[in-house]
């Protein structure tokens, strides 16, 4: 690598460190940022000017002028008034459109049911709905870019959904199709990795070294974070846990295997159980979630049982990877405190290395209504916080 390339990489890393420090501590004095990042006060001041020019941070106080950070004592904070980031999450029954500010707060969202599982139909519907979403929900304020989160096997380098079992997708070039359709830069990643990044940036979990994120919905997958970065492996296949043989032996998956994790605990599988028990009229994940919000005792027991099965599988992952923290995104743990208790108890009973599940096993930081919207936009927000200098100065005005 050339000396110039090394220097450029260092500049990006330092700008990222400054922006993340402001995100975590802001409003914050630049001297405090210097202490927390190990950079000199002069270097922090220079990076603050660059970040202000891109409307990523702003001075807080009467002396602050955009692009000029004022006197050294003027605190700086994330600028949430200039940029929005768009998000799309594609689930089994619907897609979610969202817009988040630079602090990861959901400013608007909308959910639309699929009329077909065909990728052209779903992506076409997203293209058709997105301009109206910007016009009506965002008052015509166009996002900087759009992040797309999808379950299953996703290759973010190519922007391709390699496999989404419940939708039946194979090798769908989502970035290429939506990039043309929405007229904005598009990034694509798995929802498990996207939410892992969102936890690092905006959530309650600020683990810098290692943690594991497990997503249980219609798709069941995971993100493995090591050294602060999601581990992807060749073609970004890491985190595929759907076919772990830790489910119920009588359950058969779409590939003809028995006892697979996803086929046992997915939302669709649990909706079928709920319908069989007369809790809901038909086996629809949406109907199950709507009923779950009512919080009946029967629904609570049903989700507690799922938490126990999830805990059985996750204990294996905990021992295999030994993360500092395990984050679980699953409806029961988000709705009912006792489900998290059941999950922790099962992990504690089965895991050899999980010393204290009450502190090392946590539910998602994002509520059931917002989590899918966060997932989509987090794909792009993570890219901004990793390389804030990629945002041009000319794009900074709203």
SVG drawing of the C-alpha trace seen along z (x, -y; Angstrom):
<svg xmlns="http://www.w3.org/2000/svg" viewBox="-60 -34 65 70">
<polyline fill="none" stroke="black" stroke-width="0.4" points="0.0,0.0 1.4,-3.4 2.2,-6.1 -0.6,-8.2 -3.1,-5.4 -1.9,-4.8 -2.3,-8.4 -5.8,-8.6 -6.9,-5.5 -5.6,-7.1 -7.5,-10.3 -10.7,-8.3 -10.1,-6.3 -9.4,-9.5 -12.5,-11.3 -14.6,-8.3 -13.2,-8.2 -14.0,-11.9 -17.6,-11.5 -18.3,-8.5 -16.9,-10.3 -19.3,-13.2 -22.2,-10.7 -21.5,-9.0 -20.7,-12.0 -22.2,-15.1 -22.6,-17.9 -18.9,-17.6 -15.9,-19.8 -13.2,-19.1 -10.6,-18.7 -12.7,-15.8 -12.9,-14.3 -9.1,-14.6 -8.7,-12.7 -11.1,-10.0 -9.7,-9.4 -6.0,-9.9 -5.7,-12.6 -4.2,-16.0 -6.5,-19.0 -5.3,-20.5 -6.2,-17.3 -9.6,-17.1 -10.2,-20.8 -9.3,-20.0 -11.6,-17.0 -14.4,-19.0 -14.1,-21.6 -14.3,-18.8 -17.3,-17.2 -19.0,-20.5 -18.5,-21.3 -20.4,-18.1 -23.1,-19.0 -22.4,-15.9 -21.7,-17.9 -22.4,-21.5 -21.2,-23.8 -23.6,-24.3 -23.9,-27.9 -24.2,-31.4 -20.6,-31.5 -21.1,-28.5 -21.2,-29.2 -21.7,-26.5 -18.3,-25.3 -16.5,-27.3 -16.5,-25.6 -15.9,-28.8 -13.7,-29.1 -12.2,-25.8 -14.6,-25.8 -17.7,-25.7 -19.1,-22.2 -19.9,-20.1 -22.8,-17.7 -24.2,-15.6 -26.2,-17.7 -29.6,-16.1 -31.2,-19.0 -29.4,-18.6 -29.4,-15.0 -31.8,-12.1 -31.0,-8.5 -33.6,-6.3 -34.2,-2.7 -35.9,0.3 -36.5,3.5 -37.9,6.4 -39.7,9.0 -41.8,12.1 -45.2,10.4 -44.3,6.7 -41.7,4.1 -40.9,1.1 -39.8,-2.3 -38.1,-4.5 -36.1,-7.7 -33.6,-8.2 -31.6,-11.2 -27.9,-10.9 -28.6,-9.8 -30.5,-6.8 -33.9,-8.2 -36.8,-7.2 -38.3,-10.3 -40.9,-8.5 -41.9,-5.0 -44.5,-3.2 -45.3,0.5 -46.7,2.0 -47.9,5.6 -46.5,7.6 -48.9,8.5 -46.5,11.2 -43.3,12.7 -41.8,12.2 -38.7,10.0 -39.6,7.8 -43.1,7.2 -41.7,6.3 -38.8,4.1 -41.2,2.4 -43.6,1.6 -40.7,0.1 -39.7,-2.0 -43.3,-3.2 -43.9,-4.0 -40.6,-5.6 -41.2,-9.0 -44.6,-9.4 -43.0,-8.4 -40.5,-11.3 -43.1,-13.7 -45.8,-13.0 -43.8,-11.7 -40.6,-13.7 -42.1,-16.9 -40.0,-16.5 -36.8,-16.3 -34.8,-13.7 -32.5,-11.3 -28.8,-11.2 -29.0,-7.6 -31.0,-4.4 -30.0,-1.4 -31.7,1.9 -31.8,4.7 -33.0,8.2 -32.9,11.5 -31.0,14.5 -27.8,14.6 -26.8,11.2 -23.6,10.1 -23.2,6.4 -20.2,6.0 -22.3,7.0 -25.6,5.7 -27.2,9.1 -29.6,11.2 -28.0,14.6 -30.8,16.5 -33.9,15.6 -35.6,18.9 -39.1,17.7 -39.5,15.4 -37.9,17.9 -35.4,15.4 -32.1,16.5 -29.4,14.1 -31.5,11.0 -29.5,7.8 -31.3,5.5 -28.8,2.7 -28.8,2.5 -32.6,2.6 -33.4,0.1 -30.5,-2.2 -32.1,-2.8 -35.6,-3.0 -35.2,-5.4 -32.5,-7.6 -30.3,-7.6 -27.2,-5.7 -28.2,-2.3 -26.4,0.1 -27.7,3.6 -26.8,5.9 -28.4,8.5 -30.7,7.3 -28.7,9.1 -25.5,7.3 -27.3,4.0 -28.9,4.2 -25.6,5.2 -24.1,2.0 -27.1,0.1 -26.5,1.5 -22.9,0.3 -23.8,-3.2 -27.2,-4.0 -28.1,-1.1 -27.6,-0.2 -24.8,2.2 -21.5,0.4 -19.2,3.4 -16.0,2.6 -14.6,6.1 -17.1,8.9 -20.7,9.6 -23.3,11.8 -26.6,10.6 -29.3,13.2 -32.4,12.2 -35.5,14.4 -38.4,13.6 -39.6,15.3 -35.9,15.5 -33.5,16.6 -29.9,15.5 -27.0,14.0 -24.2,11.4 -20.8,12.1 -19.0,8.9 -15.3,9.2 -12.9,6.4 -15.8,4.0 -16.5,5.2 -19.2,7.7 -17.4,10.8 -18.7,11.8 -16.5,14.5 -16.4,15.5 -19.3,14.1 -20.6,12.8 -22.0,16.1 -21.2,15.9 -24.1,16.0 -26.2,18.6 -27.8,20.5 -31.2,21.4 -30.3,25.1 -28.6,25.7 -30.0,29.1 -31.2,27.8 -34.9,27.6 -37.7,30.1 -36.9,33.4 -40.5,33.7 -40.3,30.4 -39.2,30.5 -37.6,27.5 -38.0,26.4 -34.8,28.3 -36.2,31.5 -34.1,31.6 -35.5,32.4 -34.9,30.4 -33.7,27.2 -33.6,24.1 -35.4,21.7 -38.1,24.1 -38.8,24.7 -38.9,21.2 -39.6,18.8 -42.6,16.4 -44.4,18.5 -43.8,21.7 -45.0,20.1 -48.1,18.6 -49.0,22.1 -48.8,23.2 -50.9,20.3 -53.5,21.2 -53.5,24.8 -54.2,23.8 -57.0,21.4 -55.1,18.3 -55.4,16.8 -57.8,17.6 -55.2,18.3 -51.4,19.0 -50.3,15.4 -47.2,13.9 -48.8,10.5 -51.9,11.8 -49.7,13.4 -47.9,10.1 -51.1,8.2 -52.5,10.7 -49.3,10.6 -49.6,6.9 -52.8,7.7 -50.7,9.6 -53.1,12.5 -51.8,15.2 -52.0,17.8 -49.8,15.7 -47.3,15.1 -47.0,18.8 -46.5,19.4 -43.7,16.9 -42.1,18.1 -41.9,21.6 -40.2,20.1 -37.7,18.3 -36.8,21.6 -36.2,23.2 -34.2,20.2 -32.1,20.3 -31.3,24.0 -29.8,23.1 -28.2,19.8 -26.3,21.5 -24.4,23.5 -23.5,20.3 -22.5,18.7 -20.1,21.5 -18.7,21.6 -18.0,17.9 -17.7,16.8 -19.0,13.2 -18.9,10.5 -22.6,9.8 -25.4,11.6 -28.2,9.4 -31.5,11.1 -34.0,9.4 -37.2,11.4 -40.8,10.3 -41.4,12.1 -38.3,10.7 -39.3,7.2 -42.9,7.5 -42.7,9.6 -40.0,9.3 -40.6,13.0 -39.5,14.2 -36.1,12.6 -36.0,14.3 -36.8,17.7 -34.1,17.1 -31.5,16.2 -32.3,19.1 -32.0,21.6 -28.7,20.2 -27.4,20.2 -28.5,23.8 -26.9,25.1 -23.9,22.8 -20.5,23.6 -18.9,20.2 -21.8,17.7 -21.1,16.8 -23.9,14.3 -26.8,14.3 -28.5,11.4 -25.8,9.0 -24.4,10.7 -27.8,11.6 -29.9,8.6 -32.9,7.8 -32.6,5.5 -32.3,1.8 -35.0,1.0 -38.8,1.6 -41.0,3.9 -42.4,1.0 -39.1,-0.6 -36.6,2.3 -37.2,3.1 -37.1,-0.6 -33.8,-1.0 -32.4,2.1 -32.7,0.7 -31.3,-2.8 -28.5,-1.4 -26.9,0.1 -26.2,-3.4 -25.6,-5.1 -22.9,-2.5 -21.2,-3.4 -21.3,-7.1 -19.9,-6.7 -17.1,-4.4 -16.2,-6.8 -17.7,-10.3 -15.3,-11.9 -17.0,-10.0 -19.9,-12.5 -19.1,-15.4 -19.3,-19.0 -21.6,-19.9 -24.2,-17.4 -24.4,-19.0 -27.3,-21.5 -31.0,-20.8"/>
</svg>
